[in-house]
Amino acid sequence: MENKEPEWAKYITEDSIENEDIKALIELIGFDAVKKLMIHYAGIPIVIPKRCLTKYKHQYVLDTNNGSKRSKIKIVHECKITESYIYK
């Protein structure tokens, strides 16, 4: 893939973005990254599977869980998992 920006891309400015999903993405990863996605991946559905986070959440549970109810509640809220997942 060519990294050079096409001439017409200069018209893409943060102020010109009207789509709310794109605006939210700009807040999350920044305008330059979103602009590159728009130029190189427009029309291509991008899916980031939830499972890609599983091993990291699992490691967090192992490192953080000290057996107390408080630590389990914190883990459940931070990782958006059930308490029964902690016991797996």
Kinemage of the C-alpha trace (Angstrom):
@kinemage 1
@onewidth
@group {chain A} dominant
@subgroup {mainchain}
@vectorlist {calphas} color= white
{ca met a 1} P 0.000 0.000 0.000
{ca glu a 2} L 1.255 3.427 -0.908
{ca asn a 3} L 1.605 5.777 2.063
{ca lys a 4} L 1.575 8.962 0.019
{ca glu a 5} L -1.565 10.971 0.533
{ca pro a 6} L -3.560 11.744 -2.644
{ca glu a 7} L -3.938 15.400 -3.667
{ca trp a 8} L -7.662 15.473 -2.908
{ca ala a 9} L -7.062 14.393 0.701
{ca lys a 10} L -6.073 17.938 1.641
{ca tyr a 11} L -9.783 18.723 1.651
{ca ile a 12} L -10.369 16.297 4.503
{ca thr a 13} L -10.185 18.422 7.629
{ca glu a 14} L -11.343 17.727 11.144
{ca asp a 15} L -13.941 20.485 10.800
{ca ser a 16} L -15.316 18.968 7.596
{ca ile a 17} L -16.192 15.626 9.237
{ca glu a 18} L -19.970 15.331 9.701
{ca asn a 19} L -20.371 11.655 10.594
{ca glu a 20} L -20.761 11.170 14.366
{ca asp a 21} L -19.080 7.742 14.345
{ca ile a 22} L -16.050 9.198 12.584
{ca lys a 23} L -15.978 12.074 15.087
{ca ala a 24} L -15.984 9.570 17.960
{ca leu a 25} L -13.142 7.682 16.312
{ca ile a 26} L -11.186 10.930 15.977
{ca glu a 27} L -11.569 11.500 19.719
{ca leu a 28} L -10.301 8.006 20.386
{ca ile a 29} L -7.318 7.676 18.027
{ca gly a 30} L -6.783 11.139 16.576
{ca phe a 31} L -7.547 12.879 13.316
{ca asp a 32} L -4.409 11.800 11.412
{ca ala a 33} L -5.054 8.108 12.081
{ca val a 34} L -8.718 8.431 11.088
{ca lys a 35} L -7.805 10.310 7.919
{ca lys a 36} L -5.462 7.476 6.919
{ca leu a 37} L -8.231 4.946 7.560
{ca met a 38} L -10.643 7.015 5.488
{ca ile a 39} L -8.212 7.257 2.567
{ca his a 40} L -7.001 3.652 2.529
{ca tyr a 41} L -9.944 1.675 3.917
{ca ala a 42} L -13.111 3.547 2.877
{ca gly a 43} L -15.887 1.052 2.220
{ca ile a 44} L -14.062 -1.857 3.867
{ca pro a 45} L -15.757 -3.146 7.016
{ca ile a 46} L -13.275 -3.362 9.865
{ca val a 47} L -14.133 -5.700 12.727
{ca ile a 48} L -12.067 -5.961 15.870
{ca pro a 49} L -13.126 -9.188 17.579
{ca lys a 50} L -13.842 -9.126 21.311
{ca arg a 51} L -11.775 -12.281 21.626
{ca cys a 52} L -8.609 -10.352 20.805
{ca leu a 53} L -8.770 -8.953 24.346
{ca thr a 54} L -9.355 -12.258 26.138
{ca lys a 55} L -5.745 -13.171 26.901
{ca tyr a 56} L -5.019 -9.661 28.222
{ca lys a 57} L -8.065 -9.652 30.475
{ca his a 58} L -7.152 -13.137 31.670
{ca gln a 59} L -3.649 -11.985 32.584
{ca tyr a 60} L -5.094 -8.944 34.347
{ca val a 61} L -7.359 -11.223 36.406
{ca leu a 62} L -4.385 -13.413 37.354
{ca asp a 63} L -2.255 -10.409 38.314
{ca thr a 64} L -4.957 -8.427 40.114
{ca asn a 65} L -7.195 -10.923 41.887
{ca asn a 66} L -6.105 -11.247 45.499
{ca gly a 67} L -9.190 -13.259 46.474
{ca ser a 68} L -11.013 -10.389 48.151
{ca lys a 69} L -14.540 -9.425 47.215
{ca arg a 70} L -13.334 -5.864 46.542
{ca ser a 71} L -10.721 -6.989 43.987
{ca lys a 72} L -13.271 -9.220 42.253
{ca ile a 73} L -15.776 -6.348 41.990
{ca lys a 74} L -13.072 -4.069 40.573
{ca ile a 75} L -12.053 -6.702 38.001
{ca val a 76} L -15.682 -7.331 36.965
{ca his a 77} L -16.268 -3.618 36.343
{ca glu a 78} L -12.957 -2.884 34.630
{ca cys a 79} L -12.996 -5.915 32.347
{ca lys a 80} L -16.761 -6.070 31.797
{ca ile a 81} L -16.802 -9.749 32.723
{ca thr a 82} L -18.864 -11.821 35.130
{ca glu a 83} L -17.633 -12.867 38.537
{ca ser a 84} L -17.907 -16.498 37.445
{ca tyr a 85} L -15.318 -15.771 34.696
{ca ile a 86} L -12.788 -14.975 37.432
{ca tyr a 87} L -13.104 -18.521 38.777
{ca lys a 88} L -12.338 -20.150 35.401
